[in-house]
Amino acid sequence: MSFAAGQLHSVLWHGDGTYNVAKVLVADDRGLHVRVYAEQFFDRPTTLPTDLEVGSPYDGTVFGVSHIPVTVEQYEAWSPELLGQEPVTEDDLDGYRQWLAAAADTDYLGEVEEGGLIGRLASRFKKA
């Protein structure tokens, strides 16, 4: 499967049989950088839901993730199905830019390729 920036997919992200919507922020030779929206659905959405939010762990509701780097194989394990496409905005990229800044100060990028930290984090979100 081929992925491109701006694609929105329904995904099995939590591993509990519910679906979320994920947006591909960046697709490069190392993998994907995605945003996972907070809204959960018991049935796989077939059209793009309106008013998607990332949410916050501080507001007492279910929340998504503004940015998570994953390999293509990890993302495919979430069973993505294309819902639509929209531009990637500057606001969408805030978490990605923070990750880039943090990665520049560490060997974080090397850990991605070796299945280190990001592999351990992503494995927590794989389908059970």
C-alpha positions as CSV (number, residue, x, y, z in Angstrom):
1,M,0.0,0.0,0.0
2,S,1.3,3.5,-0.8
3,F,0.8,6.4,1.6
4,A,1.0,10.2,0.9
5,A,0.8,13.3,3.0
6,G,-2.7,14.5,3.6
7,Q,-4.4,11.1,3.3
8,L,-7.0,10.3,6.0
9,H,-7.7,6.7,7.0
10,S,-9.9,4.8,9.3
11,V,-7.6,2.7,11.5
12,L,-7.8,0.1,14.2
13,W,-5.5,2.0,16.5
14,H,-6.5,0.9,20.1
15,G,-6.6,-2.8,19.5
16,D,-10.1,-3.0,21.2
17,G,-12.1,-3.2,18.0
18,T,-12.9,0.5,17.8
19,Y,-11.8,2.8,14.9
20,N,-10.1,6.2,14.8
21,V,-9.2,8.5,12.0
22,A,-5.5,9.0,11.3
23,K,-4.0,11.6,9.0
24,V,-0.6,11.1,7.2
25,L,1.4,14.2,7.9
26,V,4.7,13.1,6.3
27,A,5.6,10.1,4.2
28,D,9.3,9.6,3.7
29,D,11.9,6.9,3.2
30,R,12.0,6.1,6.9
31,G,8.3,5.7,7.3
32,L,5.2,7.8,8.2
33,H,4.4,10.5,10.6
34,V,0.7,10.5,11.5
35,R,-1.9,12.3,13.6
36,V,-4.5,10.1,15.3
37,Y,-7.7,11.9,16.2
38,A,-9.5,11.3,19.5
39,E,-12.9,10.3,18.2
40,Q,-13.6,6.5,18.4
41,F,-16.1,4.7,16.3
42,F,-17.6,1.2,17.0
43,D,-18.2,0.8,13.2
44,R,-15.5,1.6,10.6
45,P,-16.3,5.1,9.2
46,T,-16.9,5.0,5.4
47,T,-16.9,8.7,5.0
48,L,-14.8,11.4,6.6
49,P,-16.3,12.5,9.9
50,T,-16.5,16.2,10.5
51,D,-15.1,18.2,13.5
52,L,-12.2,15.8,14.3
53,E,-10.1,16.8,17.3
54,V,-6.9,15.5,18.8
55,G,-8.2,16.4,22.3
56,S,-6.0,16.6,25.5
57,P,-5.2,14.3,28.3
58,Y,-5.9,17.3,30.6
59,D,-9.6,17.8,29.7
60,G,-10.8,14.5,31.1
61,T,-11.9,13.1,27.7
62,V,-10.5,10.5,25.3
63,F,-7.6,12.0,23.4
64,G,-5.6,11.2,20.3
65,V,-2.0,11.9,19.4
66,S,-0.9,15.0,17.4
67,H,2.2,13.2,16.0
68,I,3.5,9.6,16.1
69,P,6.3,8.3,13.8
70,V,5.7,4.7,12.6
71,T,7.0,2.4,10.0
72,V,4.8,1.6,7.0
73,E,4.5,-2.0,8.4
74,Q,3.4,-0.7,11.7
75,Y,0.8,1.6,10.1
76,E,-0.4,-1.3,7.9
77,A,-1.0,-3.3,11.0
78,W,-3.7,-0.7,12.0
79,S,-5.7,-1.8,8.8
80,P,-5.9,1.6,7.3
81,E,-8.7,2.3,4.8
82,L,-8.7,5.6,2.8
83,L,-11.5,8.1,3.7
84,G,-10.2,11.1,1.9
85,Q,-7.5,13.6,1.5
86,E,-6.9,17.2,2.7
87,P,-3.9,19.5,2.9
88,V,-1.5,19.2,5.8
89,T,-1.6,22.5,7.6
90,E,1.2,24.3,9.5
91,D,-0.7,23.5,12.8
92,D,-0.8,19.8,11.8
93,L,3.0,19.8,11.8
94,D,3.6,21.2,15.3
95,G,4.2,17.8,16.9
96,Y,6.3,16.6,14.0
97,R,8.5,19.7,14.3
98,Q,8.9,19.1,18.0
99,W,9.9,15.5,17.3
100,L,12.5,16.6,14.7
101,A,14.0,19.0,17.2
102,A,14.2,16.3,19.9
103,A,15.6,13.8,17.4
104,A,18.3,16.2,16.4
105,D,19.6,16.2,20.0
106,T,19.6,12.4,20.4
107,D,20.2,9.1,18.6
108,Y,16.4,8.8,18.3
109,L,16.4,8.4,14.5
110,G,18.8,5.5,14.8
111,E,16.5,3.9,17.4
112,V,13.7,4.1,14.8
113,E,15.6,1.9,12.4
114,E,16.8,-0.5,15.1
115,G,13.3,-1.0,16.5
116,G,14.3,0.8,19.7
117,L,12.2,3.4,21.5
118,I,9.7,4.1,18.7
119,G,9.3,0.3,18.1
120,R,8.5,-0.1,21.8
121,L,6.0,2.8,21.8
122,A,4.3,1.7,18.6
123,S,3.9,-1.9,19.7
124,R,1.7,-0.6,22.5
125,F,-0.8,0.5,19.9
126,K,-0.8,-2.5,17.6
127,K,-4.0,-4.5,17.2
128,A,-4.2,-7.2,19.9
